[in-house]
């Protein structure tokens, strides 16, 4: 199964939502699912996501 987490993380909205999504994404991936992220991310947030080995999709992607 493919799972997409959509959230934002920057200096205005903070990183709390992203951190909670990362915890859930780890669990979803451990169950052999493909996990990606989409949203507006500050550079530090992008680093957190990629360091956790998740793919970041472009907004409005068309992958099914």
N, CA, C and O atoms as CSV, one atom per row, in Angstrom:
chain,resi,resn,atom,element,x,y,z
A,1,UNK,N,N,0.844,-1.167,0.000
A,1,UNK,CA,C,0.000,0.000,0.000
A,1,UNK,C,C,0.895,1.237,0.000
A,1,UNK,O,O,1.968,1.234,0.603
A,2,UNK,N,N,0.451,2.285,-0.673
A,2,UNK,CA,C,1.141,3.564,-0.671
A,2,UNK,C,C,0.404,4.518,0.259
A,2,UNK,O,O,-0.819,4.646,0.191
A,3,UNK,N,N,1.155,5.184,1.124
A,3,UNK,CA,C,0.573,6.108,2.091
A,3,UNK,C,C,1.252,7.458,1.934
A,3,UNK,O,O,2.479,7.537,1.876
A,4,UNK,N,N,0.462,8.515,1.866
A,4,UNK,CA,C,0.985,9.872,1.721
A,4,UNK,C,C,0.583,10.691,2.942
A,4,UNK,O,O,-0.601,10.813,3.257
A,5,UNK,N,N,1.570,11.245,3.617
A,5,UNK,CA,C,1.328,12.145,4.740
A,5,UNK,C,C,1.432,13.571,4.213
A,5,UNK,O,O,2.444,13.945,3.621
A,6,UNK,N,N,0.388,14.364,4.426
A,6,UNK,CA,C,0.364,15.757,3.998
A,6,UNK,C,C,0.393,16.647,5.228
A,6,UNK,O,O,-0.494,16.576,6.079
A,7,UNK,N,N,1.413,17.482,5.317
A,7,UNK,CA,C,1.515,18.408,6.437
A,7,UNK,C,C,2.449,19.549,6.046
A,7,UNK,O,O,3.094,19.503,4.998
A,8,UNK,N,N,2.514,20.553,6.881
A,8,UNK,CA,C,3.417,21.680,6.690
A,8,UNK,C,C,4.318,21.785,7.901
A,8,UNK,O,O,3.933,21.409,9.008
A,9,UNK,N,N,5.521,22.298,7.689
A,9,UNK,CA,C,6.450,22.504,8.800
A,9,UNK,C,C,7.400,23.635,8.430
A,9,UNK,O,O,8.221,23.509,7.522
A,10,UNK,N,N,7.270,24.734,9.150
A,10,UNK,CA,C,8.166,25.865,8.946
A,10,UNK,C,C,8.201,26.702,10.221
A,10,UNK,O,O,7.625,26.318,11.239
A,11,UNK,N,N,8.868,27.829,10.164
A,11,UNK,CA,C,9.018,28.649,11.370
A,11,UNK,C,C,7.694,29.262,11.834
A,11,UNK,O,O,7.572,29.666,12.990
A,12,UNK,N,N,6.716,29.331,10.953
A,12,UNK,CA,C,5.426,29.923,11.332
A,12,UNK,C,C,4.525,28.893,12.014
A,12,UNK,O,O,3.997,29.158,13.094
A,13,UNK,N,N,4.343,27.725,11.399
A,13,UNK,CA,C,3.436,26.715,11.978
A,13,UNK,C,C,4.149,25.770,12.930
A,13,UNK,O,O,3.495,25.069,13.702
A,14,UNK,N,N,5.462,25.735,12.893
A,14,UNK,CA,C,6.223,24.852,13.773
A,14,UNK,C,C,6.431,23.471,13.177
A,14,UNK,O,O,6.059,23.209,12.033
A,15,UNK,N,N,7.034,22.586,13.973
A,15,UNK,CA,C,7.403,21.257,13.510
A,15,UNK,C,C,6.651,20.146,14.233
A,15,UNK,O,O,6.893,18.970,13.962
A,16,UNK,N,N,5.757,20.485,15.135
A,16,UNK,CA,C,5.049,19.479,15.933
A,16,UNK,C,C,4.250,18.506,15.095
A,16,UNK,O,O,4.304,17.298,15.326
A,17,UNK,N,N,3.508,19.014,14.125
A,17,UNK,CA,C,2.691,18.150,13.268
A,17,UNK,C,C,3.590,17.201,12.482
A,17,UNK,O,O,3.283,16.015,12.362
A,18,UNK,N,N,4.694,17.713,11.949
A,18,UNK,CA,C,5.621,16.873,11.187
A,18,UNK,C,C,6.218,15.786,12.078
A,18,UNK,O,O,6.310,14.631,11.662
A,19,UNK,N,N,6.614,16.131,13.267
A,19,UNK,CA,C,7.225,15.127,14.164
A,19,UNK,C,C,6.234,14.006,14.492
A,19,UNK,O,O,6.615,12.836,14.532
A,20,UNK,N,N,4.988,14.350,14.722
A,20,UNK,CA,C,3.980,13.317,14.985
A,20,UNK,C,C,3.757,12.462,13.737
A,20,UNK,O,O,3.607,11.244,13.837
A,21,UNK,N,N,3.735,13.091,12.574
A,21,UNK,CA,C,3.568,12.336,11.324
A,21,UNK,C,C,4.747,11.405,11.075
A,21,UNK,O,O,4.565,10.295,10.575
A,22,UNK,N,N,5.946,11.842,11.417
A,22,UNK,CA,C,7.127,10.985,11.232
A,22,UNK,C,C,7.041,9.726,12.092
A,22,UNK,O,O,7.412,8.641,11.646
A,23,UNK,N,N,6.557,9.870,13.310
A,23,UNK,CA,C,6.397,8.703,14.189
A,23,UNK,C,C,5.392,7.728,13.583
A,23,UNK,O,O,5.633,6.521,13.543
A,24,UNK,N,N,4.266,8.258,13.112
A,24,UNK,CA,C,3.261,7.396,12.468
A,24,UNK,C,C,3.810,6.773,11.183
A,24,UNK,O,O,3.561,5.601,10.901
A,25,UNK,N,N,4.552,7.559,10.411
A,25,UNK,CA,C,5.107,7.064,9.152
A,25,UNK,C,C,6.076,5.908,9.374
A,25,UNK,O,O,6.100,4.959,8.590
A,26,UNK,N,N,6.876,5.981,10.436
A,26,UNK,CA,C,7.792,4.879,10.765
A,26,UNK,C,C,7.010,3.594,11.011
A,26,UNK,O,O,7.393,2.529,10.525
A,27,UNK,N,N,5.924,3.690,11.757
A,27,UNK,CA,C,5.100,2.511,12.046
A,27,UNK,C,C,4.452,1.974,10.773
A,27,UNK,O,O,4.440,0.765,10.544
A,28,UNK,N,N,3.920,2.858,9.955
A,28,UNK,CA,C,3.289,2.437,8.701
A,28,UNK,C,C,4.318,1.744,7.806
A,28,UNK,O,O,4.022,0.711,7.205
A,29,UNK,N,N,5.527,2.310,7.716
A,29,UNK,CA,C,6.577,1.712,6.890
A,29,UNK,C,C,7.013,0.354,7.444
A,29,UNK,O,O,7.326,-0.555,6.675
A,30,UNK,N,N,7.036,0.213,8.758
A,30,UNK,CA,C,7.454,-1.063,9.357
A,30,UNK,C,C,6.499,-2.201,9.001
A,30,UNK,O,O,6.840,-3.377,9.128
A,31,UNK,N,N,5.308,-1.836,8.556
A,31,UNK,CA,C,4.316,-2.834,8.131
A,31,UNK,C,C,4.345,-3.041,6.623
A,31,UNK,O,O,3.362,-3.462,6.013
A,32,UNK,N,N,5.506,-2.734,6.036
A,32,UNK,CA,C,5.775,-2.970,4.609
A,32,UNK,C,C,4.930,-2.120,3.663
A,32,UNK,O,O,4.520,-2.584,2.599
A,33,UNK,N,N,4.676,-0.891,4.052
A,33,UNK,CA,C,3.967,0.050,3.194
A,33,UNK,C,C,4.964,1.076,2.671
A,33,UNK,O,O,5.982,1.347,3.309
A,34,UNK,N,N,4.667,1.635,1.524
A,34,UNK,CA,C,5.483,2.685,0.939
A,34,UNK,C,C,4.949,4.028,1.429
A,34,UNK,O,O,3.766,4.326,1.265
A,35,UNK,N,N,5.820,4.837,2.030
A,35,UNK,CA,C,5.396,6.088,2.657
A,35,UNK,C,C,6.110,7.278,2.019
A,35,UNK,O,O,7.318,7.239,1.786
A,36,UNK,N,N,5.346,8.337,1.739
A,36,UNK,CA,C,5.897,9.591,1.216
A,36,UNK,C,C,5.268,10.754,1.970
A,36,UNK,O,O,4.264,10.598,2.665
A,37,UNK,N,N,5.884,11.926,1.815
A,37,UNK,CA,C,5.378,13.155,2.422
A,37,UNK,C,C,5.138,14.189,1.342
A,37,UNK,O,O,5.801,14.194,0.305
A,38,UNK,N,N,4.172,15.071,1.605
A,38,UNK,CA,C,3.887,16.197,0.730
A,38,UNK,C,C,3.516,17.381,1.604
A,38,UNK,O,O,2.821,17.220,2.607
A,39,UNK,N,N,3.974,18.568,1.231
A,39,UNK,CA,C,3.603,19.766,1.970
A,39,UNK,C,C,4.594,20.881,1.750
A,39,UNK,O,O,5.510,20.772,0.935
A,40,UNK,N,N,4.399,21.957,2.488
A,40,UNK,CA,C,5.320,23.089,2.463
A,40,UNK,C,C,6.296,22.913,3.620
A,40,UNK,O,O,5.912,22.996,4.787
A,41,UNK,N,N,7.557,22.672,3.290
A,41,UNK,CA,C,8.555,22.364,4.309
A,41,UNK,C,C,9.723,23.341,4.271
A,41,UNK,O,O,10.254,23.657,3.206
A,42,UNK,N,N,10.106,23.806,5.435
A,42,UNK,CA,C,11.325,24.593,5.577
A,42,UNK,C,C,12.508,23.648,5.319
A,42,UNK,O,O,12.355,22.431,5.429
A,43,UNK,N,N,13.671,24.187,4.980
A,43,UNK,CA,C,14.837,23.322,4.737
A,43,UNK,C,C,15.134,22.357,5.888
A,43,UNK,O,O,15.490,21.204,5.644
A,44,UNK,N,N,14.995,22.804,7.122
A,44,UNK,CA,C,15.253,21.916,8.264
A,44,UNK,C,C,14.240,20.774,8.313
A,44,UNK,O,O,14.586,19.655,8.691
A,45,UNK,N,N,13.009,21.048,7.939
A,45,UNK,CA,C,11.977,20.011,7.915
A,45,UNK,C,C,12.264,19.008,6.807
A,45,UNK,O,O,12.107,17.802,7.001
A,46,UNK,N,N,12.686,19.501,5.644
A,46,UNK,CA,C,13.040,18.604,4.534
A,46,UNK,C,C,14.173,17.670,4.963
A,46,UNK,O,O,14.182,16.489,4.616
A,47,UNK,N,N,15.116,18.209,5.714
A,47,UNK,CA,C,16.236,17.395,6.192
A,47,UNK,C,C,15.752,16.303,7.144
A,47,UNK,O,O,16.209,15.163,7.061
A,48,UNK,N,N,14.834,16.641,8.044
A,48,UNK,CA,C,14.275,15.640,8.968
A,48,UNK,C,C,13.611,14.496,8.203
A,48,UNK,O,O,13.791,13.325,8.536
A,49,UNK,N,N,12.852,14.849,7.188
A,49,UNK,CA,C,12.131,13.843,6.408
A,49,UNK,C,C,13.098,12.959,5.635
A,49,UNK,O,O,12.998,11.733,5.682
A,50,UNK,N,N,14.024,13.573,4.932
A,50,UNK,CA,C,14.956,12.776,4.116
A,50,UNK,C,C,15.931,11.986,4.978
A,50,UNK,O,O,16.349,10.895,4.591
A,51,UNK,N,N,16.300,12.518,6.135
A,51,UNK,CA,C,17.186,11.776,7.037
A,51,UNK,C,C,16.492,10.516,7.570
A,51,UNK,O,O,17.149,9.538,7.925
A,52,UNK,N,N,15.180,10.555,7.620
A,52,UNK,CA,C,14.395,9.387,8.038
A,52,UNK,C,C,14.097,8.456,6.863
A,52,UNK,O,O,13.351,7.486,7.003
A,53,UNK,N,N,14.687,8.760,5.702
A,53,UNK,CA,C,14.553,7.941,4.487
A,53,UNK,C,C,13.138,7.899,3.922
A,53,UNK,O,O,12.672,6.857,3.461
A,54,UNK,N,N,12.469,9.034,3.963
A,54,UNK,CA,C,11.172,9.155,3.323
A,54,UNK,C,C,11.297,10.070,2.115
A,54,UNK,O,O,12.104,11.000,2.112
A,55,UNK,N,N,10.504,9.805,1.098
A,55,UNK,CA,C,10.484,10.598,-0.113
A,55,UNK,C,C,9.544,11.783,0.073
A,55,UNK,O,O,8.500,11.661,0.714
A,56,UNK,N,N,9.921,12.933,-0.492
A,56,UNK,CA,C,9.063,14.115,-0.480
A,56,UNK,C,C,8.503,14.294,-1.884
A,56,UNK,O,O,9.250,14.438,-2.851
A,57,UNK,N,N,7.185,14.284,-1.980
A,57,UNK,CA,C,6.507,14.448,-3.267
A,57,UNK,C,C,6.262,15.929,-3.517
A,57,UNK,O,O,6.096,16.712,-2.581
A,58,UNK,N,N,6.242,16.301,-4.792
A,58,UNK,CA,C,5.880,17.674,-5.146
A,58,UNK,C,C,4.400,17.869,-4.906
A,58,UNK,O,O,3.606,16.946,-5.090
A,59,UNK,N,N,4.024,19.074,-4.492
A,59,UNK,CA,C,2.607,19.371,-4.277
A,59,UNK,C,C,1.849,19.184,-5.587
A,59,UNK,O,O,2.304,19.605,-6.650
A,60,UNK,N,N,0.688,18.548,-5.491
A,60,UNK,CA,C,-0.138,18.335,-6.662
A,60,UNK,C,C,0.379,17.229,-7.566
A,60,UNK,O,O,0.064,17.200,-8.756
A,61,UNK,N,N,1.175,16.315,-7.007
A,61,UNK,CA,C,1.712,15.207,-7.815
A,61,UNK,C,C,0.574,14.366,-8.391
A,61,UNK,O,O,-0.560,14.432,-7.918
A,62,UNK,N,N,0.883,13.594,-9.392
A,62,UNK,CA,C,-0.161,12.801,-10.058
A,62,UNK,C,C,0.071,11.310,-9.914
A,62,UNK,O,O,-0.618,10.521,-10.561
A,63,UNK,N,N,1.024,10.898,-9.084
A,63,UNK,CA,C,1.282,9.465,-8.898
A,63,UNK,C,C,0.089,8.816,-8.213
A,63,UNK,O,O,-0.469,9.393,-7.280
A,64,UNK,N,N,-0.314,7.632,-8.654
A,64,UNK,CA,C,-1.445,6.946,-8.020
A,64,UNK,C,C,-0.968,5.817,-7.144
A,64,UNK,O,O,-1.781,5.127,-6.529
